[in-house]
Amino acid sequence: MKKIFCIVLSGWGIWSLAQQIESFQPVFEDKISIRAIETDDHKVWYSGTDSKFGYVDLVDHKNQKQIKLSDQKLEFRTLGQDKKSLYAINILSPAYFFQIDKKSLKSQVAFTDTTKTAFYDALHFVNDKLAFSFSDPEPDNMLKLAVFRNGTWSKFKNTVQLNSGEAAFAASNTNIASSKNYLWIATGGKASRILRLNLKNENTEVFETPFIQGESAQGMYSIDFFEDQFGIAVGGDYTKQSENINNIATSIDGGKTWQIQASGSNAGYTTCVKIRPGSKGKEIVSVGDLHISYSSDYGKTWKKISDEKGYFVCSWADNHTIVFAGKDRISVMKLK
């Protein structure tokens, strides 16, 4: 942990975030890869490899529990929650939609997708009664969504046609975002576009982006929105992680148009981005396999605050606490 303070304080000592950092420490270690987390009250919940699922108390780090959702060695890269339950879907087919009670940790399979091409990339709850999860498309390239309505999962009917080679990345469970009125989905690969679902009439619009795209590993990996208008997208090419051209973009019109930001002057390939609560989009944290970065000007410029490796996903527990997870660990950064 001394390493990060050396990087932060010596490299960016006059920068406001460096002055805010109080601590950064691991709170959980295990042989696991974690790409999906949810925070609730004072807990961080996680799902990962080898069917592992559990929580760590962010106040009392010794208060933690882990279970296995299946005797099979399933890999989970999705996680969502309502007031009473957590939901996790494994990658590959058959895809089991697990529901886990927050108090008892008892689980059940609430829905199963047995199609051979099932590969669910992200799961997102709009509210306690509505959630969406999307999978890589069927051979006909139609967008494939599952919807949770009032406690029940089913297939979502839509007419959106994806391009050949266009899919999505199961990198951090954050290529879906929502506001009161919209749900956004970021695709990647041969094409990297924004799909915007109107939550009132369920019509879907498709918007082109200037994001890096054209190869199977390229495109948007993570998005976040503040209310209906401001959005941030990050990504790149996981086979060329140091490259940093056209891998960050912002929108101020609800995802219709996107402006490239910090091209050539950011830390490279990025898997997760999250807007700081209460900042209205001004302050943003992002993480990639090789860095943790921060923006204090709506994503226009970025500073690398750590070059620690192996974090894939991040989440704000509150506006002073950031949780990071990835290869074999969960860590917490506390801000003053």
N, C-alpha and C positions, 0 to 999 in steps of 0.2 A: 504493500500500500504506500510505502514511501515513494515509490516510483511515480505515482500519479501526482503527488503533491510537488515533487520536483518539476514535473512537466508543467503543471498548471501555474504554479507560483512564479517560477523563473521565466517561463515563456510568455505568460499572459498576466503578469502581476498587476498591471494597471487596468486590466479588463474587469468589468463589474462582476461577472460570474465567478472569477477566481477569488475575488474578495468575499463571495458569498459561501464558498464551499467550506463546510464544517467538518465533514468526514466522508469517507468512501470505503466501505468494508464488505467482505463476503459474509452472508448470513446463512448460506446453505451450500453444501458441497456433496456431490454424489457422482457416480458414473452414469451420466445422462446428458442428452442433448435437448435443450428447451428452446422452443420457438413460439410459444404462446403462453401469455400470463394474463391474469385478471387481478385487480386489486379491489378489495371490499372491506370497508371499515379499517381495521388494522391488520389485515392479512393480505398476503400475496399468494394466489393460487397458481399452479402450473400444471401443464401436461407435457409429456415428452416421450422419449424412446422406451422400449421394453415395457409398454403398457403402464408406465408410471404416471401417477397423479398424486398431488398433495398440496400442502400449504405450509407457509412459514409466517409466524406472527411477527409483524414489523416492530412491535414494542418489546416483546419478550422473545428473542430469537431462538431460545431453547424450546419454545412451544411450537413444534412442527410435527407434521404427520404425513406419511406417504403410504399409499395403497397401490395395488395393481388392478386395473380395470378389467383385465382379461388374463387367462392363462396363456393365450397366444402372445407372441412378441410383436404387438402392434406398435406402430409409430404414430404419435399424435402431434399435429402441428396447428391445431385449432383449439379454441377455448372461448366460451361465452357464458353469460350469467344473467339470471333474473334474481328476484329477491330471495328465493328459497333454494335454487338449484344452480349447478354448473353443468355445462354441456360441452362434450368433446367428441370429435369425429376423427377416426384414424384415416391416414392416407391409404391408397390402394384399395382394391376390391376383394371381398365385399366391404363396404363402408358402414361401420356401425355408429349410430348416433347415440352416445351414452348420455344419460341424465343422472347426475350425482347430487344427492341431498347434502346441503351445506352443513347441517348439524350432525347427522349420523354417518355421512360418507357412504351410505348405501347407494348402489348404482343399479341401473337397469338400461337395457337397450330399447330406446323409444322408437327407432326407425332404422331400416336397413336398405341400403342401395346395393343391389347385386349386379348391376351392369359392369361389364368387364373394364370399361374405361373410367370408372369412378375414381376420382382423385380430388378430394376436397381441399382447396387451398386456403380458405379463410371462413370464419364464422363471426357474425356481428349481430348484436342485439341493438335494435333501434330503441326499444323500450321493453317492459316486462312481458308484453303480449305479442311482440313482433320481432322476428329475427330472420336473417338470410344467411345462407352459406352457398358458395359457388364452387363448382367442380370444373376441372378441365372438360372441354366440350366432347360431345359424342362425335362419331365419324362424320356426321353431316355438318359439323362445325356450328351447330346452334348453341347459344349460350345456355348453360345448364345451372339452374338455381334450385335449392331447396328452401322452403319457407316454413317458419314456425308461427302459427297463429293460435292464440289462446290455448297454448299447451299441447298442440298437435303439429307434427311435421308432415309435410307433403311436398310433392314436386310443384314448382312454380311454372305456370304457363307463360311463355314469352315468345317473341318473334324476332329476336335479335340474332343476326347471322354474324359470326366471327370470321375473320380472314384466315386463310390457310396458314398454319403455323402460329396463330395467335392464341395464347392461353393465359396463364398467370403463374405466379411463383408462391409456393408455400414456404415463405422465408421467415415471416414474423407474425402471421395472422392479422396484418394491418393493411392489406390492399383493398379493404372495404371501410368506408366511413359514412356517417350519416349526420343529418341535422333534423330539425323538426319537419321539414318539407321534402328532403331529398335523401336518396341513398346513392353513393358513388362507388363504382368498382373500377380498379385500374388493371388493365391487361398488359401483357408483355410478350416478348418473343419476336416473331417476324413482324408484328405490329404492336404498338403500345398506345392504347387509346383509353379514354375515359367514358364509361357507361353511366348515365345518370337516370335513375329511376325516380319518377315523381310519386311520392308516397300517397298522394291523394287519389290520383286516377290510375296509377301503376303503368303509365306510359314510359317508355325508355327512349332516351336520346343517346346518340353516340357522337363523341367529339374527338377529332384528331389532335395529336400533340406533337411538339417539336422534339420530344424526348429521344434519346439514343434508342434505336430499334433496328430490326432487320435480321438479327441473328437470334438463335434460340435462347441464349443467356442474357440478352439485352432487354432493357425496358424499365418500367416503373415497378418497384418492389413494395413500396409503402406510400400511403397517402393519409392526410389528416385535414380536417376542415374546421374552421370556426364559423358557426352559424351557417347561413345559406350562401355566402359569397366568397370568403377567403379560403383558399386551399393551398396545400404544400404537397409536392410529390418528390420522392427520392428513389434512387436505384443505381443503374449502371450496368456493368457486365461482370458477373461473378468469376468468369474465367480470366479476367484482366482487371484485378481489383484496384490497382494503383491508378488506372485511367479515370479521368475526372471531367470529361467533356460531355456536355448536354445531359447530365445526370441529376440535376436539381431544377425544379420549375415551380412557379407559383401561379395561381389564378385569383382574380378579383371579381369574376363574374359567374361564380358558381360552377366552374369547371368547363365553361364553353370554350374559352381561350386560355392558353398557357404561355408564360414568359420564362425563358431559360434564365437561371440565376447562377452566379459564381462559377461559370464554366471555366475550367482550367485553374481554378483557385479554391478547390475544396479537397477534402481528404480521400475522395474516391468512392468506390462502390459502397452503397449504404442500404441496409436492410430494413430499417425501422425509423419512423419519424413521429414525434409527438409534440403538439403545441402545449405550452405551459398554461395551466389553468389560471384564469384571471388576466392573462396578458393580451387577449383578443387577437392572437396570432403573431404578436410582436416577438415573443421569445419562444424558441423551438429547440428541442434536443433531438439529436439523431445518433444512430449507432450502426456500425458495420463490423465485419469480421476483424478489422484492423484498427478501429478508431471509435472514439466518442467525440462528437462535435456539437457546437452550440451556435445559434444565431440570435442576435438581439435586435434585428432590423427586418423582421418579416421574411427571413430567408434570403435576403439579398447578399449578405456576406456571412462567412462561417469561420469559426476558429476551432481547431482540434484541441480538446482539453485533456485527452488521454490517448495513448497509442497501445493500451492494453488490448490483447487479442482475445477473440472467442466469444464476444457478446453479439447476440443476434436480434434481441428484442428489448424494448424499454417501455416503461409506463410511469406516469405521474401518479403516485399514491395521494398526494396533495400538492399544493404549490411550493412546498419546501422539501419534498421527498421524491426522488426518482429511483425506480427499481430497474435493474438491468439483469438479463438472464441470457444463458447461452450454453456453451460447452462446460458441463460439469459443475456449474455454480450459479447462484443468484447473489447479487450484490446490491447494496443500497447506498446512494449518495444523498447526504443531508445538506441542505442549504440553510444558512442562517435566516 
